[in-house]
Amino acid sequence: MSLDTKRTRSIELWTLVGTILASSMAFIDSSALNVVLSNLQSEFGASGAQLLWIVNAYLLMLAALILTGGALGDRFGRKRIFSMGIALFAVASLACGLAPTIGLLLAGRVIQGIGGALMVPGSLAIITATFKRRRRGWAIGIWSAASTLTTMAGPAIGGVFASLGLWRLVFFINVPLAVVALFALMHVPETRDETATGHFDVAGTLLVVLGLFGVTFGAIGLGNRSGAEGANPLDVLSLVGGVVALALFIVVEMRSAHPMMPLSIFRSRTFVGTNVMCVFLYGALSGTLFFFPLNLIQIQGYNPALAGLANLPFSIVLAILSPMMGRMADRVGPRLLLTVGPSVVALGFVLLALPGITSGPAAYWWTYFPGILVIGAGMGITVAPLTTAVMSSAPTEHSGLASGVNNAVTRSAQVLALAILGAVAIFTFSSALQTRADTLPLSPQQRATLVANADKLGETPPPPGLDQQAAAQVTTAVQESFVNTFRLLSIISAGMALLSAALAWLLVESPRQIQQETKSGQGSARASPANTPVD
């Protein structure tokens, strides 16, 4: 092996180490956090709305800034921006782990989202720029396998930390990973897109941040109020303002010479169809699976470690089926698989809605395991064909843009769905508990106290001064209200998944149509200076 080859292999190795460890921070943080939310809620006395914000504060900034983060990397150096994202994410993680109040934790999550937006687009961009074409597929395969493993391990890691009462380690674990990743990147050369301009869509970025924040704040605020209280004008104004800002974002993108999300890429019917599919499918997943660990830990009596393992069948089946479905999509096209997969996911959500208050972890195999397994199978059928359809429906020179837009759309869907389904959950639970409170042996003051604490969802405590029997009745009322709320969310998610399947059948085209449309798009792209390839 020549000296140049050894040097190249060394650079490639350090590239994989740096990108895999950095990606692992994001994947572990996202998948492990849901499992420790119950512990976090107990320590801070957090409301259900605050739990939603702990997740959404990060997702909101990531969704709004991820395209800008990718563009900054192309313009100023991918390694530089990637490293800045890693450092910012690590510092924010340390702040989250040390946060003494819920407010400071939320501030740390916002900064984590900004760091994530600089970091997340960089992994594959650096791998693509560093590895030559003949080894690029192998490198991306290694990165994908490692990402799958860390995503699978995240809930189990979070469950172990929560069981030990050390939920803050979910954030602290990012710090050593970041240090090693930054060290590895010191051995990787800088790359950038020499054709990239210095123009950035500031107006579009601000509008999408304001829009997502407004809808999220308004939806969660409205859901946090029972019907008797009425709507807070500030929540309504925020919701309407958020919708207006998102509408203005589309107008700005249509008129901007340098849009962060060029709308010309949506000329493909398949590209539109697959992205709208993502809105409903990934929205359904993020909403229901946010509440699943809370249901297991707070209501069903699982310890956090077992709750973390409850989702493992989902990840295993997804990992097994995805390669096979990718090959099948090459043979039969994505349309049929993108119709069948979400339909199977919908069946899984229906199965999740069936169990009531169970006998605990011993009943997992015939209560929640079937639903999780079926959802994993449905996503295993869907993910690879969905990626294939998204990338095939865009001109080759815009493959990076297509991936970035799909990533931004998916994460925006998670933000909005979690806000809306979370609002539905808080409102439904509060209303159900208020109805049950009228039948309990409580004084008017105790009843008012119970209803006032209903924003804590499954952690709602019995009012003080109750005897043992009355306290047990209140606990049962809380559990039944939460289970019925989870059932409603699961059914709504099933409907969203079915809608996703219907959209795939109506909008995703055959491989021949996609190819013809893409060639047409390439011609349009060459004729339009606004469509200059980024990379």
N, C-alpha and C positions, 0 to 999 in steps of 0.2 A: 504494500500500500504506500503510495507516494505521500510526501509531506503535505501537499495541497489537499489530497483526499482525506488525510488524517485531520487536517484543520477544518475541512468542511464537515466531517462527521462530528467533530467536537462542537462546532457551532450548532449543528442540528440537534445534538443531544441537549445542550444548554437551552436551546429554544423550546424543546419539548418540556423540559423540567420547569422552566419559567412560566410557560403558557398553561400547563396542566395545573400547577400549584395555584396560580392566580385564579383560574376558572374554578378550581375546587373551593376557594373561599366563597365565591358567589353561590355555587351549587349547595354546599353544606349549609351555609347561612340560611338560604331560602327554605330548604327542605327540613332543617332541624328546628327552625324557629317555631313552627306551628305546634310542635310537640311540647315545647316548654312554656307555651302561652298560659296554661293553667297555673303553673308555678309562679310565673311572672304576675298574673292577675292577683293571686293570693298575697304576694309580697307587697304589691303596690296598692291593693284594693282597687284595681282598675275596673272601669265600666266596660261593657261590651263595645261601645263606640270607641273607647281608647284602644282596645285590642285591635279593632279594625284599622285604626290609624297607625298602629305600630307596624303592621304589614304594609299598608298602603302608602305611608310616607316614603318608604324606600321605592316601592313599585312606581309611584307617581313620578318621581324625579328620574328614575331609570327610563320609563316609557317616553317621557317628554324630551330627554336629552340624548338618547342613545344614537340617533342619527347624527346629531351634532358632534358627539364624541368620535364617531367613525370619521367624519369629515375633518375634524381637528387632527386626527392621526395621519390621514393622507397628506394634510397640508404641512404640519410642523414636525412630522416624524412619528412613525407608529410606536416605536419603542419608547420614545420620550413621553407621549401621551399615555400609553399603556402603563408605564412606570409611575407616572403621576397619579393615575387612577388607583393603582395598587396601594401606593403610600397613603392617599386620602382615605381609601376604604379601610385600611388597617388602623389609622388614627381614629377614624370614626367608630370602628369596632371596639377599640379600647375605651373610647368615651361611652359607648353604649354599655359595655360591661361594668364600668365604674359608676354609671348614672345612679344618683341617689333618689331621683324623682322621675315620675312618668314624663314630665315635660322635657327634661334633659335627655331622656331616652329617645323621645320623638325627634328632638333636634339632631341627635346622633344618627338616627335612621335617615333623616333628610340628607345629611352629609354623606352617609353611606351610598345613597342613591346617586348622588352626583359622582362619587368615585366610581361606582359601578358603571355609569354611563360612559366614563372615560376608559374603563377597563374591559368591559364585556365585548365590545366590537373588536378589540385588538388581538385577541387570541388567534382566531383563524386568519386575520389579516397578516399577522406576523409570520405564521406558519406558511401561508401561501406565498409571501414575498421571499421567505428564506429558503424553502425547499424547492429544488428543481422539479419540473413537472413529473418526471418518472418516479420520484419518491414522495410526491405530494399526497397522493392517495393513501399511501402507507402511514404517513405522519398524521393525516386527519383521522385515519382509522384508530391510531393509538390514542390521540386526543379524545375522540368520541368514546372509546372504551373506558378511558379513565374518568371522563365526565359522567358516564352512566354509573360507574362504580361509586363515585362520590355522591351522586344524587341518591342512589340506593342506600348508601351508608348514613346519609344525613339524619333521617328520622330515628334510626337506631342510636346514633351518637347523641342526638338531642334527648332521647328517652333515658339513656344511661345517666347523662348529666342531671336531668330533672329528677330522676329517682334518688340521686345522691344529694339533692338539694343544691346543686351547683349549676343552675341554669345559665349563669353569667359566662360560663366557659364556652357556650355556643358562640359568643362574641370574641372572647380572648383567644380561642384557637386560631383565629385569623391572623394574629400578629406574627407568630413564628412562620406560618406559611408565607406571609408577605415578605419577611426578611429573606428567606431562602429564594423566593421567586425573584426578588430584586437583585440578589447576588448572582443568580443564574443569568439574568438579563444583561449584566455587565459584560458577559462574554458573547453577546449577540450584536451584530452590526446593525446600525440604523438603516431604515428604509423609509421612503416617502414617495408620493406621487408627484413627479416633477411637473406634471401638467395641471395640477390642482391650483385653483385660484385662491386668493385670500378672502373671497366674499363669503359671508355667512348670513344665514337667514335669521337675523335677530328678532324681527317682528313675528315671524312664524314660531320661533322658539318660545317667546314670551306668551303668545296666544295659546299655544298648546299647554303650557304650564298652567296658565290661568284657567283654561277650560277644564282640564282634568281636576284641578284643585276645586274649582267652583262646583262641579257636579258631585265630586266626592264629599265635600263639606256639606253641601245642601242635602244630599241623599241620606247621609248618616245622621245629620241633625234632625231631619224630618222623621226618620225611623226611630229616633231616640225619644219620641214623644208619643204618649198614648192619645187615642182619639179624643178623650175628654179634655186634654190640654189645648188642642188645636195647634195649628202650624205657627212656628216662629217666623215673622216676616223676613228676618235675616237669612234663615235657611232657604226660604222660597226665592229670595233675591239672589242668593249664591247659586242656587240650582239654575235659575233662568240665566244669570250672568255667565255661568259655565257653558251652557248650551250655545249662547250667543257668541262667546269667545271661540268655541270650536267651529261654529259656522263661519266666523270671520277668518279663522285659520285657513279654511278651504278657499275663501275668496282671495286671501293674500297669496296662497300657494299658486293659484291660477294666474296671478298677475306678476309674481316675482320673477326677476331675471335669473335669480340664483336660489330657487326654493329648496328647503330642506327635504321636502317630499314631492318631487316632480309628479304632477298628476297625470302626465302623459303615459306613465307606466301602467296606469289603470285602464288603458285602451283595450287591453286583453280581457275578454269575458272570463276566461279561466282564472286570470290573476285576481280579478275582482271577486269571483266566486270563492276561491280558496281563502282569500283574506277575510271575507265576510263569514265564511265557515269558522275561521279561527276565532272571530269575535264571540260567537255563540258557544262553540265547543270548549275553548279554553276558559271562557267566562264561567261556564257551568262547572268545570273542574275546580277553578280557583275558589268559587263561592262555597260549594258544598264541602270540599276537602279541607277548607279552613275550619269548619265547624266539626268535622269528623273526630279529630283528636279530643276536642273539648267534650264531645258526647261520650267518648270512651272513658276519659279520665274522670270527669265531673259527675257523670250520670251512671255509667255502666260499671264503675268500680275498678277499671284497669289501672295498674300502676303505669307511670310514664314510659318505662322501658318496654313494656308489652304494647302500649299504644303506639310507640315508635315502630315496632315490628309489624303492626297490623297492616301497614301499607306495603310491606315487602313483596307480597304476591303480585301487586300491581307492577312494580318495577321489574321483577323477574320475567313475567310474561311479556311485558313490553320489550325487554331486551332480547328475548328469544324470538319473538314474532317479527320484529322490525326488519332484520336482514332478509327474511323470507318474503315479506310483503314488498320490500323494495324490488326484489327480483321479479315478483309477480306483476308489479306495476309496469315494469319494463316490457312484459309480455302482453298483458291485457289492457294496459292503460290505467290511469288513476281513478276514473269516474266511478266504476263499480265498487272499488275498494273504499272510496271516500263516501259512498252511500251506505255500504254495509257496516263499516267501522263505527261511525257515530251512532248508527241504529243499535249496535251491540252495546255501546257505551250507555245509551238511553235505558236499555234493559238492565244494565248494572245499577244505574241510579234507582230504578224501580225496586230492585232487590234490596238496596240500602234502606229504602223507605219502609220495608216490611217489619223489622224488629221493633218491639216496644222496649220496656225496661227488662233487661235480660239478667241472667244469673252471673254475669261477669265473664272473665276471660275464658272460663271453661266452655261457654256457649259460643265462642267466637266462630268455630268451624261451621256451625249451621245457622249463624245469624248474619255476621258481617263479611265473613270470608267469601261466600259466593258472589256478593255484589262487587267487592274489591277485585276478585279474580276476573269477573266478566268485564268490568271497566278497563282493567289492564289489557285484556284480550282485544277489546274494541279499539283502544289507543294503539296497541301493537299493529292492528290492521291499518290504522289511519296514518300514523306519523310519517313513515317513509314515503308512501304515495303522495301525501300532502306536500312534503318537501320537494319531491320530484315534480309535482304539478306547478308549484310556485316557481321553481327555478327554470322549468322548461317553458313556461308561458311568457318569460321576459327575454328580450334579445340578449345574446351572449355577452355583449359588452356592458350590459346593465345587470349582470348576475349579482354583483356585490350590492348594488342598490336594491334589487328585488329582495335579497335576503334581509337587508337592513330594514326595509319598509315592513316586511312580514313580521320581523322581530318587534318593531315598534308597535304595529297594530295588535299583535298578540298580547304584549305587556299592557297596552292601553286597555284592552278588553278585560284583562285581569283586574286592573284598577277599578274600572267602572262597574264590572260585575260584582266584585267584592263589596263595593260601596252600596250598590243597589240591593243585592241579596242580603248583605249585612243589615241594611235598614229594614228590609222585610222581616228578617229574623228578630231584631230588637222589638219592632212594633208587634209582631205576632206573639212573641213570648210575653211581653208586657200585658197585652190584651187578654191572652189566655190565663195568665196568672191572676189578673184582676177578676176575671169571671169566677175562677176557682176560689179566690179569697172570700167571695160573698157567701160561700157554702161552708167555710171553716169556722170553728169556734173561737173567733177573734173579736176583740173589742174594736170599735171604730178607729181608735188610735193605732192599735197593732196592725189592723188591715191597711191603714194609710202608710204605715212604716214599711210593710211588706211590699206594697205596690211601688213606693218611692225607691226601693232598692232593686227593683226588677231590672234596671239597666245593667246589672251585673250578671244577668243570664243564669247559667248553671251554678254560679257562686252566690246566688241570692240567699242570704242567711234568714233563718226564722227570726221573727221579732223577739226582743228580750221579754222576759217575764212569763214565758209559756211553760206549762208542765211538759213532761216527757211525751205524753201521748199527742198533745196538740202540736209540739215541735215536729214529731214524726209525720203528722198529717201535712204540715206545711212543706216538709222536705219532699214528700211524695208528690204534692201539687207542683213544686218546682221541677221535679224530674219529669213528670208527665207533660208539663208545659214545654219543656225543652225538647223532649222526644217528638212531640207533635210538631214543633217548629222545625226540627231537623227533617221530619218526614215531608213537610211542605217544601222545604228547600230542595230535597232530593227529587221530588216530583217536578218542580219548576226546572231543575237541571236536566231531567229526562226530556222535558219538552224542548229545551234549548238544544239538546243534542239531536233530537229528531228534526228540528228545524235546520240544523247544520247538515244533516243527511239530505234533506229535501233540496237545500241550496246546491249541494254537490251534484245531485242528479239533474238539476235544471241548468246549472251554469258551467260546470266543468265539461270541457269538450273532449273529443276523441284525440288520440295522439296525432293523427294526421291533421286535424283542424288546428291543434296547438302549434304544430310545426309550420303550417301555412301562415297562421296569424303572426308567429314569431318572425318569419321571413319578411312579412309585410311590415312589422314593427321595426326590423333592422333597416329596411329601406327608409322608413320615416325618420329613424334616428340619424341616419347618415345625412338626410336632407335638412335636418334641423340643428343649428348650432347650439340650441339650448340643451341638447341631449349628448353633449360631449362626455365620453366615458370618464368616470372618476378614476378607475384603476385599470 
